[in-house]
Amino acid sequence: MPPTLSTETATSETRRRAARIATEVLAPWVWVLGLPLVVAWKVTGYHLGQTLLWGLIVGVTGSLIPMAVIVRGAKQGKWDSHHVTNRAGRLVPFAACIGSLALGFVILIVGNAPHQMIALAAAELACLVLALAITFGWKFKISMHAIVAAGATVMLMRVYGPWLALLFLGVAWVCWSRVELKDHTTAEVSFGAVAGLLAGGGIYIALAAALA
């Protein structure tokens, strides 16, 4: 028997609910806040004080400060939501992210932070600059959800081991969610994931080795 209209509606709503959960739980700001703390925990030899110090410098300047700007702008109607899905509205959020994280990057260098934390901040900055160039240079709305999730997964694999490749399931989930919610096309999330792997993960690995 073919599915009834009510069954199709229920299935569609379930898919959208799962997509919305992925979009919020695996949002860029969540990764960028949590990732530095997780990396710092390992690279500081599980020292709580240093983990909080270096992890929060990156997390606050890379996530919380830019997110405060983005949420405030969304409430004022400057862009559509805290995910800033309209391409034209992304310039100010990108500028806020890059400027704030650049400040954190300088603090890490001046404070003689572990080289892995400096490499992490540099890789995040590279991803932002690349995304900005693609978004406004090529007029292609690359997915920041995909960039950040893929890049973070490679970094965590480098720090904790290859078993964290399991996180690519989360990358696939969040990429699917952005397409399901019609905030991005398949091409935009695919390109974002590749950019995250190369610009995020690749730069982190190269810099962490070079600075060691």
HELIX and SHEET records of a PDB file:
HELIX    1   1 LEU A    5  VAL A   25  1                                  21    
HELIX    2   2 PRO A   28  VAL A   43  1                                  16    
HELIX    3   3 LEU A   48  GLY A   59  1                                  12    
HELIX    4   4 VAL A   60  LEU A   64  3                                   5    
HELIX    5   5 ILE A   65  LYS A   75  1                                  11    
HELIX    6   6 ARG A   87  ARG A   90  5                                   4    
HELIX    7   7 LEU A   91  VAL A  110  1                                  20    
HELIX    8   8 HIS A  115  GLY A  137  1                                  23    
HELIX    9   9 MET A  144  TYR A  160  1                                  17    
HELIX   10  10 PRO A  162  LEU A  167  5                                   6    
HELIX   11  11 PHE A  168  GLU A  180  1                                  13    
HELIX   12  12 THR A  186  ALA A  195  1                                  10    
HELIX   13  13 GLY A  196  GLY A  202  3                                   7    
HELIX   14  14 ILE A  203  LEU A  211  1                                   9    
END                                                                             
